[in-house]
């Protein structure tokens, strides 16, 4: 579980439900900046947003574009949109070690190892060849294309059984 910095308890924006500091409307931007100008922890707020690469909202009186310019000058990471908590991408690429991200990474690794074991045992899904074109959403899969079935889904009626993918001829 992540912990909030202690400076947030003293922030002037705390409890200001009338203003949206994360995605302010054009008419609210000046009001948000005015609240930030009077805030006793403005510098800490800005430093935290720069250090974490916060990509949204007004932090320390600066919006994302202004923070990006400051980050580039001062050598901080560029503001980026991060994947949601509880995903392997957040764990692996952004080094988040909260319990949700750690659990997602453990599940990802379990599935990855199971796929590797199945590949080593030769239990690769069977491939099917389409006898005639099939519409797949907005695109078409043409006749003669190989199709791998997904677990739990029926084999298309337009498919003919072929050798498993990777089998020796």
Number of C-alpha atoms within 10 A of each C-alpha: 8 8 6 8 10 8 13 13 12 11 19 16 18 9 9 11 8 8 16 16 22 13 13 17 11 8 8 15 19 13 15 23 18 12 17 23 14 13 17 13 17 19 14 16 21 18 16 16 23 25 15 14 20 22 20 18 19 25 25 24 23 18 20 20 15 11 26 21 13 15 19 13 9 10 10 18 14 20 21 13 10 13 13 12 17 18 18 23 18 21 23 13 10 11 12 18 17 15 14 18 22 20 16 18 20 14 14 15 13 11 12 12 12 12 14 11 12 13 12 10 9 13 11 15 16 16 19 22 19 21 15 14 14 16 9 8 7 5 8 10 15 14 14 14 14 19 20 14 14 9 7 6 7 8 14 13 10 13 20 16 13 13 12 15 15 11 9 6 4
